[in-house]
């Protein structure tokens, strides 16, 4: 799947639950919502919308539907982040990083951990 469409907050909440449980019926998804939970029909409608968007599919088991994700969480995250960087930072991860470092109050420990991750990634790219 190429560029994935962004999800509404409600759609993303359903997807987060599906990604965490792997597959389930509407009631399985509904049970994992925090209180106050949406109505059964609301979750069912969101799942049908997600099917039309290509994010979810189902297996029919009698009159019931077992839903499962068709898009991996990592693929959606990658697409979401790329769209975010495109819209707010003119496709520049350097601008995103500069903004993040300027605006967020990161602890020295968090900054050092980020630096280690970056150094590790650079090392992997430098190796043949």
CORCORZI-V687918 format. One record per pair of residues at least 24 apart in sequence whose C-alpha atoms are under 7 Angstrom apart, sorted by the first residue. I is the first residue (numbers start at 1). J is the second residue. If there is no record, write none. Layout:
i-><I	I>
j-><J	J>
This chain:
i-><3	4	4	6	11	18	18	19	19	22	23	23	23	24	24	24	25	25	25>
j-><79	76	79	80	46	68	69	69	73	68	66	67	68	66	67	68	65	66	67>
